[in-house]
């Protein structure tokens, strides 16, 4: 069971989404924010594909990282932030289709580290295929960690 240390985690993340410039560049959209989990979708376009027409592995890793990181964000205190300390992704099958769906969730909550996982599914019409799974270590940054050093 997870415990959020910020009762306003959903509003906080929604506010942060406005500053998620890379996520906007890619075109990924968050569709659900819950305590300990986040989901989102990406409508695939030509710029998301590699040279053979498959979803680029970097796109898959990016959406996995986003939902895993934001799932950890739902649990930390308002003054804290989260950054990826480690990510390991396993690709199960090539991504072909119209849309990616990604779900991230916290597996083990900690004071300084949250261990998270993410699943990435590819939709082609009504058919959905699990194309990748990621394991991540999300590091909690405390206020003193985020202040610029002089």
N, C-alpha and C positions, 0 to 999 in steps of 0.2 A: 504494500500500500504506500502511496506517495502522499506527501503533505506539502502543499504550497505555503511558502512564507510570505506571499503577497496575495491578499484577497482580490486585488485588482489586476491580476496577471493578464487577463484577456484584453483589457483596455490598454495596458502597457505595451503589449505586443502589437496591437493594432496601431498604436502611435509609432512604434519602431518601424512598422512595415512601410511607412511613408519615407523613411530614410534608407531603406534596403535597395540601393541603387542597382547593384549587380543583379539582384533577384528580378527587378523590373526590366533590366536590359534583356535578361534571358526570357522573360515573359511568364514566370512562375507566379501563381496566385494561391494564397492560403484560403482554404475553404472551411476549415474547422479548427478551433482552438479549445482544448480541454485540459484539465489539470493532468500534466504528465504526458500529453500527446498532442500532436499537430498533424493536420493533413493538408494537401494541396494538389493542384493540377497544373499541367502545362499542355496547352494545345500545340502540337508539333507543327513546325514549319520547316522550310528548306534550311534555314540557318542552324537548326538543331541536329542536322544529319551530317554524317561523315561521307567520304567519297563514294561509298557503295550504296548510299541511301538508307543506312541504318542509323538509329539514334546514336549520337556521339557518346562515348563512355564518360567524357567530362561533363556532359549535360546530366547524365544519370547520377554521377557522383555529386554534382552540385545540388540537385533537388533532394538527394538523400541527406546531405550535410545541412541543408536549410531546415528540413523538418525535424531532424535529430536535435540540432542546436536550439531551435525554438521550443521543442518539447522540454528541454532542460530549463529554458528561460521561464517556463510556467511555474517552476518550483522555487526559484531563488528570491532572495529579499529585494525590495524595491531599489536599494542602493547598489546592488550587485549586477554584474554583467557576466556573459558567458562567451567563451571562445572555444574553438575546436582544438583539442590537444592532440588528438589522433583520430584517424579514420581509416578503416579497412573495408574495402568493398569487394564483394564477390559477384561476378556477372554470371548469370545462369544461362541466358539465351539472348540472342540479338534482339534489340528493340525495333519492332516494325509496327507502325500503326498511326493513329490519329492524335492520341493523347497519352501523356504520362500521368499517373496518379502516384503520389508518395505519401506514406504515413510514417511518422517518427514517434517513438515512445521511449520513456525512461524505463530502463530495466532495473537499475540500482541507484537510488538516490544517496548522495553523500554531501557533507558540508562543503568540501572543496572540489569534488569531482562527481559528476553524474555520468553513469554508463548508460548509453542509449543505443537503440537500434533503429534502422529504417528499412522499409520495404518499398521497392519501386516496381510498379505494374505498368504494362503497356496495353492500351486499349486499341483494338482494331475492330471498328463496328461494335458489336455486343460482346465480342470475344476479348477476355482479359488474360494476360500472361504475366506471371511474376518474372521479371527480367534480372533483378538484382536485390541484394540485401547488404546492408552496411552495419558495422559495429563501430561505435564512436566513443571516445572519451571526451567529455565536455568539461572544461576547466572553469571554475567559478572565479571571477575577478572581483576583488574587494575594492572599495573606494581608493585605498592607497595604491593599488595596482594600476589604476586608470589615470592617475594624475601625472602630468608631464614632469619629467625630472629636469632640474635646472642645472 
